[in-house]
Amino acid sequence: MGIISVRVSEDVKRRMERLKHINWSQVVREAIMRVLEEEEGRNLARAVLLNEKVRKKAPAGWNSTEVIRYWREHRY
């Protein structure tokens, strides 16, 4: 497991020390995971929106079956 350091003010440190029953390392890990999941979800949503914007629509009357058959017949 990797190690990171977090700096808090002296006041926050004193308040944390009063609550000895709380595992502050676990609180920080959970907060980091929550932020990572939110950001990754946002990135996925942005990717979906971008994909929708750049995706081209087929022209009216275009028949994909005919195009596939044409290229299968002419590839060799």
C-alpha positions, 0 to 999 in steps of 0.5 A: 500500500502506498503512503501519503501525508496530509497536513491539517491545522493544529486546531483540526489535529486537536479535535481529531485527537479528542475522537480517538475511536475514529480511524482517521486513516480509514476516513481519508481512504474512503474520502479519496475513493469517493472522489475518485469514483465521482471523477471517473463517473464524470469522465465516463459521462463526458466520453459518452456525450462526446461520442454522441456528438461525433457519431455520424448518422447514416444518410436516409435510404442507406442500406448497410446490408447492400454495402456489406454484400458489395464488399464481401463480393469484391474483396478477393 
